[in-house]
Structures are given as C-alpha cells and as structure tokens.
Amino acid sequence: METKRIIIKDRENIKDEELSAAAQVLREGGLVAFPTETVYGLGGNALDEDAAKKIYAAKGRPCDNPLIAHISCAEELEPLVKEIPEAGRRLMEAFWPGPLTMIFPKSSKVPYGTTGGLDTVAVRMPDDPIANRLIALAGVPIAAPSANTSGRPSPTTADHVWQDMNGRIEMIIDGGPVGIGVESTIVDVSSPVPAVLRPGAITMEMLREVLGEVTIDPAILGPMSPGVRPKAPGMKYKHYAPKADLTLVEPEGMAMDQDQVMRMVETVRKLAEEKCSLGFRVGIICTDESASEYPRGLVRSIGARRSQASVAHNLYAVLREFDDLKVEYIFSESFSEDHLGQAIMNRLSKAAGYKIVRV
C-alpha cells in the first residue's frame, strides 16, 4: 500500500480542500493518521467494524484493547451512547473540547469491534483545529488510537508516524509537532463514582475541582491481571515502550526534596556507568538541572524539573530518539506525581514494564 502524506501549511487557517481527500478515505473505510493536541491518532470510521479491524491490524494491537471514538461537537455524542450521566455533562462543560476521554454506556450504533467487546464506549472531542475539522468533514465519529505500532512510544510528529505506518495506511496528515505530548485523560463516568482509568493533562486536581469525589483505577498504580479485560486504552498491555531495556529510578516516598533528587541522580549515574563500562550503548533521561551530572552515556534532558508541560511534551520524542540511536539500556530519573506528573510517571512506569529501582 502506498501511504500519501498531506502537509498542512497553516494550522490556524485550514482549507477544507486540504482535508477533503482524507475525509473521503475515512468515509470509505480507510485509515488516516492525523494530529491532535495530545499525540497523533490513527483514524478510522468508528461505526464501521471493518475499519476497526484495519486499525488493530495496522497497529498489531490486541482486539480487546478498546478504541476511542472522536467527535467534532457535543451534538455528535448522543447517537453513540445510551445515556449521559450528570458527571459526564459537567466534565463536558468544563473540559471539552480538550484532552479528556469519557467512558459511557454505548448505544447499539457503536459496533463491539470499536469497543473491544465492551458495552461501554470511550469518546473524546479533540481541541485541535486539524482533528476537529477532519472529523466534521468526514461526517462520522473517528476511532483513533495513537498512530504507532502497538507497544511503542506514541508519535508526537508526523515523522514518527511515518516510521511506524508507512505502507500500512492510506494517508498521514502532517500538522507539525503536537502540543501536549501524552495521551488524553480517561474518566469512566458510567460507574456510580467517576474513576480515572488513565491520567493525562486533565489532572486529578482539575477533575476533583469539578466533580468532588473521583477515584483512581488500580491499573494506574501497577500491572493489570492477565485475565482482566481493559476498559480503556493503555491499561493492560505493555505500552509506550522503547526497544531498549528501561529502568526507572525513583526516591522512596516520592517526596522529591533536594537530598532525594541527589540520591536519585547518583543512582542513575552509577547504573549507567556500570553498563557503559561493559560496552553497552546507554541512554539517560534527565532534567536541565541534572544533565551535567552524567559524564557517560547519551544524555537527554526532557526539560526543567519544575516544568511538567515540557517534560510531558518531550518524553516520547526522546524514547524514539533512543530507538533510532540503537540504545540498549535506558536509565531515567523520576518526577513528582502531582498534577501532570501523574501522567508522566504512569507512562514511564509502563514503558519500563514497572522495572523500578527505589533509593
């Protein structure tokens, strides 16, 4: 299959003719990768079971891993769901369009191929002008997981998508680098108490400000049991992972005071030097403040420790760079788990397969 690449020159002044061919591909059951504010998505018609099968095949993704249906306006939600709980309405008003996915009881219109066999459907309204206009032009909700082969770090540029999807899908829309850099927050509003199934840029603090009581699904905190069916993407299987062996180093208690950060940096340096001494190619993920502390290895800062937005934005790009550089071992510093830090640590923990050294 030949994959066509469409470059959007001006994201703020998109012409319908730039996206019309992509919209037609989606209507006809094909696949199109496109930018959102979180990561690049791999889109197919959410109401077409065959399109869902194509998405799973292109990604090499297990078919029990649900897809997120993307809509362009609130009016497009009702046909997809049996009901909209009050918590869902409040979150829609507060955070849509934006990086928030909600899980609702599904309507009969949504095929089980899209929902991973579940009676619920995950829905998001993206706040990206290209994504939003593409969905509107297609005239159907778009099922769109991240546009990478399953398990790899999510793509934050069209070049990342090209690496994984060239020859597998009909089209890639190149809208430049994404803004946030980690996937959307997922909240299950179909349960009596709303539960976060995946942390993201809509943080726990923000959700509680709107809803009051919000719980955290245990799958965020550790590996999911093999026999459990995931209710949302990113819960069960190994995700976000580089090809190298990744170890996360974190302080006990995660207080992140100066002494703990220094011990963490010292441990990362020691582990990296041990592997370098054995002749391995080693990558180090660190911050602006600590980058000069590492004399050996391929050292990459993903931003200032206090700037969670920069850390989230740069994380996947650095993991993919280490793949390109054929790094064999990666050692990463940890980050505080408040606000956006919860999403950063969730992604790093899963990328490491929960291989964590505590100091």
C-alpha positions in Angstrom: 0.0 0.0 0.0 1.2 3.5 -0.9 0.9 5.9 2.0 0.2 9.5 1.0 1.5 12.4 3.2 -0.5 15.7 3.3 1.3 18.7 4.8 -0.9 21.4 6.4 0.9 24.7 6.0 -1.2 26.9 8.3 -2.8 25.1 11.2 -4.9 28.2 12.1 -6.3 28.7 8.6 -7.1 25.2 7.3 -8.8 25.0 4.0 -11.4 22.2 3.6 -9.8 21.2 0.3 -6.6 20.3 2.2 -8.6 17.7 4.2 -11.3 16.6 1.8 -9.4 13.6 0.4 -8.6 12.4 3.9 -12.3 12.7 4.9 -13.3 10.7 1.9 -10.8 7.9 2.8 -12.4 7.7 6.3 -15.9 7.6 4.9 -14.9 4.8 2.6 -13.5 2.7 5.4 -9.8 3.6 5.0 -7.3 4.8 7.6 -5.8 8.2 8.1 -3.3 9.4 10.7 -3.8 12.9 11.9 -2.5 15.3 14.7 -4.4 16.0 17.9 -3.4 18.2 20.8 -2.2 15.1 22.7 -0.4 12.7 20.2 -1.0 11.7 16.6 -4.0 9.4 16.1 -4.7 6.6 13.7 -8.2 7.2 12.4 -10.9 5.0 11.0 -14.8 5.2 10.9 -15.8 4.3 14.5 -19.2 2.9 13.2 -17.5 0.5 10.7 -16.4 -2.8 12.2 -14.2 -3.5 9.3 -12.4 -0.1 9.8 -11.8 -1.1 13.4 -10.2 -4.4 12.3 -7.9 -2.5 9.9 -6.8 -0.3 12.9 -6.0 -3.3 15.0 -4.1 -4.9 12.1 -2.1 -1.8 11.2 -1.0 -1.3 14.8 -0.6 -5.0 15.7 -2.9 -4.2 18.6 -4.9 -6.8 20.6 -8.6 -6.6 19.6 -9.8 -6.4 23.3 -8.0 -3.1 23.7 -10.8 -0.5 23.2 -10.6 2.4 20.7 -11.6 6.0 21.4 -14.3 7.5 19.2 -13.5 11.1 18.4 -16.3 13.7 17.7 -16.2 17.3 16.4 -19.1 18.7 18.5 -21.2 17.8 21.6 -24.3 17.0 19.4 -22.4 14.1 17.9 -22.2 12.3 21.3 -25.9 11.4 21.9 -26.2 8.8 19.0 -23.1 6.9 20.4 -24.3 6.5 24.0 -27.3 5.1 25.9 -27.2 8.0 28.4 -25.0 10.9 29.5 -24.6 10.8 33.3 -24.6 14.1 35.2 -20.8 13.7 35.9 -20.3 13.4 32.1 -22.3 16.6 31.4 -20.3 18.5 34.0 -17.0 17.3 32.6 -18.0 18.1 29.0 -18.9 21.6 30.0 -15.6 22.1 31.8 -13.1 20.3 29.5 -14.5 19.7 26.0 -13.1 20.3 23.5 -9.8 19.1 25.1 -7.6 16.2 26.2 -10.4 14.3 28.1 -11.9 11.0 27.1 -15.0 9.8 28.9 -16.5 6.3 29.0 -20.2 6.0 28.6 -22.7 3.1 28.2 -22.7 2.5 24.4 -25.6 2.7 22.0 -26.4 -0.1 19.6 -25.0 2.1 16.8 -21.4 1.5 18.0 -20.0 -1.9 17.0 -18.3 -4.1 19.5 -15.2 -4.1 17.2 -14.7 -0.5 18.2 -15.3 -1.0 22.0 -13.1 -4.1 22.3 -16.2 -6.2 23.1 -17.4 -4.0 25.9 -20.9 -2.5 26.5 -19.2 0.9 27.0 -17.7 3.4 24.5 -14.8 5.8 25.1 -15.5 9.3 23.5 -13.4 12.4 23.1 -13.8 15.8 21.4 -10.3 17.0 20.5 -9.2 20.6 20.7 -7.0 20.6 17.6 -8.2 22.5 14.5 -7.0 19.8 12.1 -8.5 16.9 14.0 -11.8 18.8 14.7 -12.3 19.8 11.0 -11.3 16.4 9.7 -13.9 14.7 11.9 -16.6 17.2 10.8 -15.8 16.8 7.1 -15.8 13.0 7.4 -19.3 13.2 8.8 -18.7 10.1 11.1 -17.1 9.6 14.5 -13.5 8.7 14.1 -12.0 5.8 16.2 -8.4 6.8 16.7 -5.8 5.2 19.0 -2.2 6.6 18.9 -0.7 6.2 15.4 2.2 3.8 16.3 2.7 0.1 16.2 1.4 -1.4 19.4 3.6 -1.1 22.5 5.9 1.6 21.0 6.1 5.2 22.3 3.3 7.3 20.9 4.1 9.6 17.9 4.3 13.3 18.5 5.4 14.2 15.0 4.3 13.0 11.5 7.9 11.6 11.1 7.2 9.3 14.0 4.0 8.1 12.3 5.8 7.6 9.0 8.4 5.4 10.7 5.6 3.0 12.0 2.8 3.4 9.5 4.3 4.0 6.0 2.9 1.3 3.8 0.2 0.2 6.3 -2.3 3.0 5.9 -3.7 5.2 3.2 -2.8 8.7 4.4 -0.9 10.7 7.0 -1.8 14.4 7.7 1.3 16.3 8.7 0.3 19.1 11.0 3.7 19.6 12.7 4.6 18.6 16.3 1.7 18.1 18.8 1.3 20.3 21.9 0.8 18.2 25.0 2.7 15.1 24.1 0.9 12.4 26.3 -2.4 10.8 25.6 -5.8 12.1 27.0 -7.0 11.6 30.5 -9.7 8.8 30.5 -12.5 9.0 33.1 -15.2 6.3 33.4 -18.5 8.2 34.0 -20.6 5.0 33.6 -19.8 4.0 37.2 -21.5 5.4 40.3 -18.3 7.2 41.3 -16.3 8.6 38.3 -12.9 6.8 38.0 -9.7 7.8 36.3 -8.5 4.9 34.1 -5.6 6.8 32.5 -4.1 10.1 33.8 -3.3 12.9 31.4 -3.3 16.7 31.0 -6.7 17.0 32.7 -5.3 16.2 36.1 -6.8 14.6 39.2 -6.8 18.0 40.9 -8.8 19.5 38.0 -11.3 16.7 37.9 -11.9 16.9 41.7 -12.5 20.6 41.4 -15.4 19.9 39.1 -16.8 16.7 40.5 -15.7 16.4 44.1 -15.2 12.7 44.5 -13.1 10.9 41.9 -11.4 7.5 42.3 -8.3 6.1 40.7 -8.4 2.7 38.9 -5.8 0.3 40.4 -4.5 -0.4 36.9 -2.8 3.1 37.0 -0.8 2.1 40.0 0.6 -1.3 38.8 0.4 -4.1 36.2 -3.1 -5.4 35.3 -4.0 -9.0 35.9 -3.8 -11.1 32.6 -7.4 -12.3 32.7 -9.0 -8.9 33.1 -10.5 -7.1 30.1 -9.3 -3.5 29.9 -12.0 -0.8 29.9 -9.7 1.8 28.3 -6.6 2.0 26.1 -3.2 1.8 27.9 -4.4 -0.2 30.9 -3.5 -3.8 30.3 -0.7 -4.3 27.8 2.9 -3.0 27.7 2.7 0.5 26.3 4.9 3.5 25.4 8.0 1.3 25.4 11.3 1.8 23.7 13.2 -1.1 22.2 15.9 -0.7 24.9 15.7 -2.1 28.5 14.3 0.9 30.5 14.9 1.2 34.3 13.2 4.0 36.3 14.9 5.2 39.4 12.7 6.9 42.0 13.1 8.1 45.6 11.2 6.2 48.3 8.1 8.1 49.1 8.5 10.3 46.0 8.9 13.4 48.1 11.5 14.8 45.7 13.3 17.0 48.2 16.8 18.1 47.3 18.6 15.2 49.1 16.3 12.6 47.5 16.8 14.1 44.0 20.6 14.0 44.6 20.4 10.3 45.6 18.3 9.5 42.6 20.8 11.2 40.2 23.7 9.4 41.9 22.0 6.1 41.4 21.2 6.8 37.7 24.8 7.8 37.1 26.1 4.6 38.8 23.8 2.3 36.9 24.6 4.0 33.6 28.4 3.9 34.2 28.2 0.1 35.0 26.6 -0.6 31.6 28.8 1.8 29.8 31.9 0.0 31.3 30.6 -3.3 29.8 30.4 -1.7 26.3 26.7 -1.2 26.1 25.1 1.8 24.4 23.3 3.6 27.3 20.7 6.4 27.3 19.9 8.7 30.2 16.7 10.6 30.7 17.2 13.6 33.0 16.3 17.2 33.5 18.0 20.5 32.7 19.2 20.7 36.3 21.0 17.4 36.4 22.2 16.9 32.8 25.8 18.0 33.6 26.0 15.3 36.4 26.3 12.4 33.8 29.8 12.1 32.3 29.0 8.9 30.3 26.2 7.7 28.1 23.8 9.5 25.7 22.3 12.2 28.0 19.0 13.7 27.1 17.2 16.3 29.2 13.4 16.4 28.7 13.0 19.8 30.4 13.3 21.6 33.7 12.1 19.6 36.6 9.6 22.3 37.6 8.1 22.4 34.0 5.9 19.3 33.8 4.5 20.5 30.5 7.9 20.4 28.9 8.7 17.0 30.4 5.4 15.6 29.0 5.9 17.2 25.6 9.5 15.8 25.2 9.2 12.3 26.7 8.1 10.2 23.7 10.4 12.0 21.3 13.4 11.1 23.5 12.3 7.5 23.8 12.0 7.3 20.0 15.4 9.0 19.5 17.0 6.4 21.7 15.4 3.7 19.4 16.9 5.5 16.4 20.3 5.6 18.1 20.1 1.8 18.9 20.4 2.4 22.6 20.4 -0.9 24.6 19.8 0.3 28.1 18.0 3.5 29.3 18.0 4.8 32.9 15.5 7.5 33.7 15.0 9.9 36.6 11.6 10.1 38.1 9.2 13.1 38.6 6.8 14.2 41.3 3.3 12.6 40.8 1.2 15.7 41.4 -0.8 17.4 38.6 0.6 16.4 35.1 3.4 14.4 36.9 0.9 11.6 37.5 0.6 11.1 33.7 4.3 11.4 33.2 5.1 8.7 35.8 2.3 6.5 34.5 3.8 6.5 31.1 7.4 6.0 32.3 6.4 3.1 34.6 4.5 1.3 31.9 7.3 2.0 29.4 9.7 0.4 31.9 7.4 -2.6 32.5 7.4 -1.5 36.1 11.1 -2.1 36.4 11.8 0.5 39.1 14.8 1.0 41.4 13.9 2.8 44.6 16.5 4.7 46.5 
